[in-house]
Amino acid sequence: MAIAFKNQLPTMPTTSSTTATSQVTLTQDELKKIAAYKAVEYVESGMVLGLGTGSTARHAVDRIGELLRQGKLKNIVGVPTSKATHEQALKLGIPLSDLDSHPRLDLAIDGADEVDPALNLVKGRGGSLLREKMVEGVCKKFIVIVDESKMVAHLGGSGLALPVEVVPFCWKFTAERLQGMFEHAGCVAKLRTDNAESSELPYVTDNGNYIVDLYLERELGDLNVASDKMLRLAGVVEHGMFLEMATTLIVAGELGVCVKNK
């Protein structure tokens, strides 16, 4: 059975389960929290966890910290995907480590900016795509948590940014190459600027790089081919397409929670 997209709750595939929520209208942040809490049900004591970044993942990290304080979880080690998550986890008392000490993780929980029918993702609109991909690429299980607005028919389908992390050196040259590379998809490449209002200063990632956001009018085509082309371009550090990485998707909508396993 197919998953519905855009502003409809996904219908249930045979591998999925559903939990009903209240009939009251929920805010987007409340839906994110529902999905995050459902994901934390997969966490067990003794696990090494990848801790995601962003507004949805923040709820999951908060919940893990709460369960540790209550003694319902024990011996948890977290590997954060950003400086912001690192600071959040420290405040919550979650023991932290890194990939040098734990090259294989049990589980990661993170949000996504877009999810297509094959559970391919767009991530990185929060700026942490490189560390997220490093951490979530070595997890035995990667749980993606979203509200229903993140479901799209194809990556780039929301009309919002597909982020690409690039080195600052000659970033304009790299952006022009990226735009030309996907001209067939009506691509427009723009340098991400600082969050400050009217700022023209480039946004700088935790790794000291810039982000070029790609805006697409049409489908990219073969995603693996598109991925390879971007990664072979000198100046590109990483892109925000997370292909064939998610193992479980949790979507919260007005009518309930959909869980789909890869």
N, C-alpha and C positions, 0 to 999 in steps of 0.2 A: 504494500500500500504506500502511496506517496505522501510526502510531507508538503503541506501548504506553505506559501511564502508571503512575505510582506506582513500585512496586518491581520493575518488569520492565524489561529492556533494550529500548530501542526496536527494532522490526523495521525492516528497511531499505526506504525508499522508493526509487524509481527514480533519484532524483538524489543518492543517498547512497553512501558508501563505508565499509567496515568494516576495522578493524585488530584482530587478536586480541591479547589480553593474557594474562598468566600465569593458570594455573588456581588459583593460591593466592588465598585470600580477601584482598581489599584493603580497607583502611580508607577511610572517606569522604574523608579528606584526600589519600590516595594517588590516588583516582579523580579528584579535583579537579586534582591535579598532572598526571596523564596528559592530561586535557582541555586544560589550559593549555599544555602543551608542544606538543600537536598544533596549537593555534591559532597559536603563534609560528612554525610552519612557513610561515605565510602572510606573514610580515613580510619585507620586502626592504630592502636598503640604500637610503638616500636618502628613506625614507618619513617622513611626519609622522604620529605615532601618538597616538590617544586611549588613555590608561593608566587602566584601571578600578580600582575600589576593592573591597576585601573579601577574604575568605580564598582564593577561587579566583583572582581577578585578581592577587593578590599573587604567586602562582607564575609567572604570565606575565611580570610585571614583573621578577622575579628572573631568569628565563630570558633576557629581552632584555638585561639588564645583563651576564649571563654571556657571551652571544654577542658583545657589544660588546667586552668585555675580551679575548676570544679573537681578535678581528679578523674574525670571520665576518659581522658586521654593521658597517656604517659609515654615518656621516652621518645617524644617526637623531635625530629631534627628538620629544620626548614632550610631550603636553598632559595633565597629571594631572587627575583628577576629584574630588580631595579633598586636604586638607592632609596626611593620612596618606600618600597615594600620592606626593605631592610630596616629602615627607621621605624615603620609601623610595627613590625614583628618584635623588634627590641623592646618597644614600649609595652607590648603585650606579654613579654616574658617568654617568647618562643625561642628555644635554642637554635642557633644558626650555624651553618657551615657553607661549603662551596663545592664546586665540581672537582677541584683538585683532591679533596678528601673523600668525596662521594661521587664517583664517575657514573654510577648507575642509581637512579632514583626509583622509588616504589610507585609514586603517584604525583601528578601535578594537577592543580586546579587553576584555571584562568578563564577570562572572558574572551570575547572575539567581537570584531567590528562587523563582520559579515560571515555567514555560513551558507554554503551551497548544498544541494541535495546529496552530494557525495561526502559531506562533512569536511570539505576543504574550507579553509578559513582565510579571511583578511584580518590581520592584526597589526598593531603598531601606530594607530592614531594617537595613542598616549605616549609614543616615543620610545618604547622599550623593546622593540621587535628583535634586536640582535640577542640580547640576554635571554629573552623569552624563548627564542628558537633554540639557543644553546641548551637551556635547562629542560625544556619540554621535549627536545629531541632525544633525550637519554632516559625517559621515563617509561616504566613498564606499562603504565596506564595514564592517559592524558584526558582529563574530564574538562569539557568546555561548557561554560555556563553563560546563558544569554537570555534576554527577554525576546519575545516573539518578533519585535521590530527588526532584529538582526538577520532574519531569514531572507535569503535572496535566491533568485532563479539561477544566477551565475555570478562569479566574483566580479566586483566592480559594478554590480547591478543597482546598488543604492545611489550611484552617482557621486558618492563621497570618495575620500582619498584612498588610494592604494600606496602605502608608504614604501619608500626605498631609502635605506641609509647609505650615505655616500661620504667619501672623505672630503674635507673642506677644499683641498687643493683643486682649482679649476672646476668647481662644482657646476658652473654654467655650462661648460663643455659637456660634462656628464649628463646634465639635465636635457640638453639638446639632443644628445645621442639617444637617451631613453625615449624622448618624445618621438623622434624619428623612427625608432625601433617599432613602436606600436601605433604608427600613423593609421594603419588599417582599422584600428579600434577607436579612431577619433581622439587620440590621447593628447592631453594638455598637461605639461609638467610644470609644477610650481615649487619654488623653495618655501619650506615651512618657516615662518617667522616666529619670534618670541611671543609668548602668550600675552604680554603686555599690550594694552590697547594702542593701536596705531604704530606699534613698534615695527621697524624695518630691519631690526637685528635678526640674524638667523637663529632659529631654534637649535640648541646644541644638546645632543644626546648624552647619556651617562658615559659614553665612550669617547666623547669629544668630537663626534661627527655631526654632519648636517643631515636633514631629511628632505628629499624631493618627493612631493606628493603627486601621484599620477591620477588624473581624472579621465575616466573612460566613457565614451558614448556608446560603444558596442563591445561585444565579447572579445576577449583576447585570443580565443581559439584554444589550441592545445596548451594547457597550463604548464605541463612539464617542459615543453619546448620554450614557452615564455620565460619560465624560471631559469632554464639553462642560459638563455640569451642574456638575461640581466646579470647573472652571476659571472659570465665571461667578460663582461664589460669592465675594463680597468677603471677604477674609481668607485665602483659599487661595492659596498661592504656586505649588505644583505638586503633582502626584500621582505615585504610583509605577507606574502602568500605562504600559508602553512599547509602544505599539500600532504594528504594521506598520513597525518600525524594524530589527529583526534581519534580516540577509541570510544568515547562516550560523549553524547551531547545531551545537555539538560536545558530545556526551553520552558520558561515560565510565561504563561499568558493569562488572559482574563478568565478563561474557562478551566485552567488547571496547569499541571506540569507534565510535559512530555519527556520521556527518557528514551533515547535511541542509542543502541550499541552498534558499533561498527561490525 
